[in-house]
């Protein structure tokens, strides 16, 4: 099959996260037709996660290409760039306070960012409740997308923006995410100024990190008076069930955590004991480094589907930069195949370099000599 021109191609994006939606938005700005498929029943089907810092040298570049940078700054929280390093007693040992006009990496809640980009798309662009089962068809095309509801769609280009467990990746690569040995346990705190004032004061307006060499905590202020805390430990991936606990056994897990953090101060233990609702288990996974695949003119990947890395402040930023590069390649290439090749020529070396730099990086969240907040900004 001859690769079609992008203006005549059927382009399908799998995944309505920030990366997939940004790609769709930029494609539409350049007059290219695109459909986004997502397994969620709708945009509000589940919690979208915590806060993100969008960097001027990647995420903000993508938003500028999407024509949404001004709207982003209206929604973002520049004060969220504040970073504190704490000791296990809760005392501040290092403190970065952003300048009043600092906009290098302002914070925005993931859900608010997604709503911003989603609202900019043509009506009907996203097909909700349309989970991909697998990609069929030959590598030279056309591809046949098989969905979990039994329907199929023929496409000239399928873009995998479907995250860590990407179904599109299977059409290009046998790689699967591997457990890094580091586990995050997420805790939520709501209405913090009224209900959790001590925690609000401890965390400040941005993020706060503490560690003792074996375990750590990372807390981040979200919008709407919320704080999320990630308890970071070096444990087997199945540590909860292997210990005879169920994921819903909040009291049992809390008791186990208090054993693990027994030497930490009562002030810091509030981040373990006072959370609203259950914990969320988040074992940290990563793809092999480097992760590459042979060129196919009908399929490619972006974001975590292409280069899942430890959550150290680059994931969404790289996904959105990938999205921008891919969309611009499609807008400027003679054929879809040429566009995919040009995109991967830029994206694969960039992601490999970043992944090598971050390989094993989740271990840093356990160390007492974690880099200064200005040098590295962990963002689960």
C-alpha positions in Angstrom: 0.0 0.0 0.0 1.3 3.5 -0.9 1.4 5.8 2.2 -1.3 8.5 1.8 -0.9 12.2 2.2 -1.8 13.3 5.8 -4.6 15.5 4.3 -6.3 12.4 2.9 -5.4 9.9 5.7 -7.6 8.4 8.4 -5.7 9.2 11.6 -6.7 7.5 14.8 -5.3 8.4 18.3 -5.7 5.8 21.1 -5.9 7.6 24.5 -7.5 10.9 25.5 -4.8 12.0 28.0 -2.9 15.2 27.6 -0.6 13.7 25.0 -3.3 12.3 22.7 -5.5 15.3 23.0 -2.6 17.8 22.3 -1.7 15.8 19.2 -5.4 16.0 18.0 -5.6 19.7 18.8 -2.5 20.6 16.7 -3.6 18.3 13.9 -7.0 20.1 13.7 -5.3 23.5 13.8 -3.5 22.4 10.6 -6.7 21.2 8.9 -6.1 17.5 9.4 -8.9 15.1 10.4 -8.4 12.9 13.4 -10.4 10.7 15.7 -9.5 10.0 19.4 -10.6 6.7 21.0 -10.7 6.3 24.8 -11.8 3.4 26.9 -13.3 5.7 29.6 -17.1 6.1 29.5 -16.7 9.9 29.5 -14.4 12.7 30.5 -15.5 12.5 34.1 -15.4 8.7 34.5 -12.4 8.6 36.9 -10.0 10.8 38.8 -7.3 12.2 36.5 -4.5 12.3 39.0 -2.5 15.0 40.7 -0.8 18.2 39.7 1.7 18.7 36.9 4.4 21.2 36.3 4.5 22.1 32.6 8.0 23.3 31.6 8.8 26.1 29.3 11.2 24.0 27.2 8.7 21.2 26.4 5.1 21.1 27.7 4.6 24.8 27.2 6.1 24.6 23.7 3.3 22.1 22.8 0.6 24.3 24.3 1.9 27.2 22.2 1.6 25.1 19.1 -1.9 24.1 20.3 -2.8 27.8 20.6 -3.6 27.3 24.3 -0.7 28.8 26.2 -2.5 32.0 27.3 -5.4 29.9 28.6 -3.0 27.7 30.4 -1.4 30.6 32.2 -4.9 31.8 33.3 -5.5 28.4 34.9 -2.0 27.5 36.2 -0.6 28.1 39.7 2.8 29.7 39.6 3.0 29.6 43.4 3.0 25.8 43.0 6.7 26.0 42.0 7.6 26.3 45.7 9.6 23.3 46.8 10.6 22.3 50.3 13.0 19.6 51.6 12.1 18.4 55.0 13.9 16.2 57.5 12.0 13.3 59.3 11.1 15.7 62.1 9.3 18.0 59.7 11.8 20.8 59.8 12.6 22.6 56.5 16.2 22.0 55.4 16.0 23.5 51.9 13.4 25.9 50.5 12.8 27.2 47.0 10.3 30.0 46.6 9.5 31.1 43.1 9.8 34.8 42.1 6.5 36.6 41.5 7.0 36.5 37.7 8.4 33.0 37.5 6.7 30.9 34.8 9.2 28.3 33.9 7.2 25.4 35.3 3.9 26.5 36.9 1.5 23.8 38.3 -1.8 22.7 36.9 -4.0 19.8 37.9 -4.0 17.0 35.4 -7.8 17.0 35.1 -7.9 20.8 34.5 -5.2 20.5 31.8 -7.1 17.7 30.1 -10.3 19.7 30.2 -8.5 22.7 28.6 -7.3 20.7 25.6 -10.5 18.6 25.3 -12.6 21.7 25.2 -10.6 23.1 22.2 -11.3 20.1 20.0 -14.0 19.9 17.3 -17.2 18.4 18.8 -17.3 14.6 18.4 -13.5 14.3 18.1 -13.3 11.9 21.0 -15.2 8.6 21.0 -15.7 7.7 24.6 -16.3 4.1 25.8 -14.2 2.8 22.9 -11.4 0.8 24.4 -8.9 -0.8 22.0 -8.4 -4.5 22.2 -5.7 -4.9 19.6 -4.3 -3.6 16.3 -4.6 -5.8 13.2 -3.7 -5.4 9.6 -0.3 -5.4 7.9 2.5 -3.0 8.8 2.2 -1.3 5.4 -1.6 -0.7 6.1 -4.3 -0.2 6.3 -4.6 -1.0 10.0 -7.7 -2.5 11.5 -8.5 -1.4 15.1 -10.4 -4.0 17.1 -12.3 -2.5 20.0 -13.5 -4.2 23.2 -17.2 -3.7 22.2 -16.7 -5.9 19.1 -16.5 -3.0 16.6 -13.7 -2.4 14.2 -12.3 0.7 12.4 -9.9 0.9 9.5 -7.2 3.5 9.7 -4.1 4.7 7.8 -2.3 5.7 11.0 -2.8 4.6 14.6 -1.1 6.7 17.2 -0.6 5.0 20.6 -1.1 7.6 23.3 -2.5 4.9 25.6 0.0 4.9 28.4 2.0 2.3 30.3 0.0 -0.7 29.2 -0.5 0.5 25.6 -2.3 -1.9 23.3 -0.9 -0.1 20.3 2.7 -0.8 21.5 2.0 -4.5 21.0 1.8 -3.9 17.2 5.3 -2.4 17.2 7.3 -3.9 20.1 7.3 -6.9 22.5 8.5 -4.6 25.4 6.4 -4.5 28.5 6.8 -2.3 31.6 9.0 -3.8 34.4 8.7 -3.1 38.1 11.5 -0.8 39.3 11.5 -2.0 42.9 10.1 1.3 44.2 6.5 1.5 45.3 4.4 4.6 45.8 1.3 4.6 48.1 -0.9 7.6 47.4 -2.9 9.4 50.1 -5.4 12.2 49.6 -6.3 15.2 51.8 -9.3 17.4 51.1 -10.3 20.8 52.4 -6.9 21.1 53.8 -6.9 24.7 55.1 -10.0 23.9 57.3 -9.6 20.2 58.0 -5.9 19.6 57.8 -4.2 23.0 58.7 -1.0 21.4 60.1 -0.5 19.5 56.9 -1.3 22.5 54.7 1.3 24.5 56.6 3.9 21.7 56.4 3.5 21.3 52.6 3.2 24.9 51.6 1.9 26.0 48.2 3.9 23.6 46.1 5.7 20.3 47.0 7.6 18.9 50.0 10.0 16.0 50.1 11.5 14.0 53.0 13.5 10.8 53.2 15.7 8.8 55.6 17.6 6.6 53.2 15.2 3.7 53.2 11.8 5.4 52.7 10.5 8.8 51.7 7.5 11.0 51.3 6.6 13.4 48.6 3.6 15.8 49.1 2.2 18.1 46.5 -0.4 20.8 46.7 -3.2 20.4 44.2 -5.9 22.9 43.2 -9.3 23.1 44.9 -7.7 22.9 48.4 -6.4 19.3 48.0 -3.0 17.8 48.8 -1.7 14.4 47.6 1.0 12.5 49.4 3.1 9.7 47.9 4.7 7.3 50.5 7.8 6.0 48.7 9.3 2.7 49.7 11.6 0.0 48.3 9.3 -3.1 48.6 8.1 -6.0 46.5 5.3 -5.0 44.1 2.8 -7.2 45.9 3.8 -6.1 49.4 0.2 -5.4 50.5 -1.3 -8.8 49.6 1.9 -10.6 50.5 1.6 -9.2 53.9 -1.9 -10.6 54.3 -3.7 -7.3 53.7 -6.3 -6.3 51.2 -5.9 -3.1 49.1 -9.2 -1.8 50.8 -7.9 -2.5 54.3 -7.0 1.1 55.1 -6.6 0.5 58.8 -4.4 -2.5 58.3 -2.2 -0.8 55.7 -1.9 2.3 58.0 -0.7 0.1 60.9 1.9 -1.4 58.6 3.0 2.0 57.4 3.4 3.2 61.0 5.8 0.4 61.6 7.8 1.3 58.5 7.9 5.0 59.5 8.3 4.3 63.2 11.2 6.7 63.7 9.6 9.6 61.9 8.1 12.4 64.0 4.4 12.6 64.9 4.2 15.7 62.7 5.3 13.8 59.6 3.2 10.8 60.5 0.1 12.9 60.0 0.8 12.3 56.3 0.2 8.6 57.0 -2.6 8.7 59.5 -4.9 11.6 58.6 -5.7 10.9 54.9 -9.3 11.1 53.6 -10.3 7.7 52.2 -8.3 4.7 51.2 -4.7 4.5 50.0 -3.9 4.0 46.3 -1.2 1.5 45.5 1.1 2.7 42.6 4.1 0.4 42.0 6.6 2.3 39.8 7.1 0.7 36.4 9.4 1.6 33.5 10.1 0.4 30.0 13.5 -1.1 29.0 16.1 1.6 28.2 16.4 2.4 25.4 13.0 1.4 24.0 13.0 1.4 20.2 11.1 -0.4 17.4 11.3 -0.9 13.7 9.7 1.8 11.5 6.2 1.1 10.4 4.4 3.8 8.3 1.0 3.1 9.8 1.7 3.1 13.6 3.7 5.0 16.2 3.7 5.9 19.9 4.0 8.9 22.1 4.4 9.5 25.8 4.4 6.6 28.3 3.4 4.2 25.5 6.8 5.0 23.9 9.0 5.6 26.9 7.6 5.0 30.3 10.0 6.3 32.9 10.1 6.9 36.7 7.8 9.8 37.7 10.5 12.5 38.1 8.9 15.5 36.4 9.2 14.7 32.7 6.3 12.3 31.8 3.5 14.6 30.7 6.0 17.2 29.4 7.6 14.7 27.1 4.3 13.3 26.0 3.0 16.7 25.0 6.3 17.5 23.2 6.0 14.2 21.4 2.5 15.1 20.5 3.5 18.4 19.1 6.4 17.0 17.1 4.3 14.2 15.6 1.4 16.6 14.7 3.8 19.1 13.0 5.5 16.3 11.1 2.1 15.2 9.8 1.2 18.7 8.9 4.4 19.2 6.9 5.2 15.8 5.3 4.2 14.6 1.8 3.1 11.2 3.2 2.1 9.7 6.5 5.0 7.3 6.3 7.5 10.2 5.8 5.9 12.0 8.8 6.2 9.0 11.1 9.8 8.5 10.1 10.7 12.1 10.7 9.0 12.2 14.1 10.7 9.0 15.3 14.1 10.2 14.1 13.7 13.1 16.7 11.6 11.4 19.4 13.5 8.1 19.9 17.0 9.5 20.5 15.5 12.2 22.8 13.5 9.7 24.9 16.4 7.3 25.1 18.7 10.1 26.4 16.2 11.1 29.0 15.4 7.5 30.0 19.0 6.8 30.5 19.4 9.8 32.8 16.3 8.8 34.8 17.0 5.0 35.0 16.9 4.0 38.6 15.9 7.6 39.5 13.1 6.6 41.7 15.7 5.5 44.2 16.7 9.1 44.7 13.4 9.8 46.4 14.6 7.6 49.3 17.9 9.3 49.8 18.8 12.1 52.2 21.0 13.7 49.6 18.2 14.2 47.1 19.1 17.0 44.7 18.1 20.5 45.5 14.5 21.3 44.4 15.8 23.5 41.6 17.7 20.7 40.1 15.0 18.0 39.9 11.3 18.3 40.6 9.6 14.9 41.1 6.0 14.8 39.9 4.2 11.5 40.1 
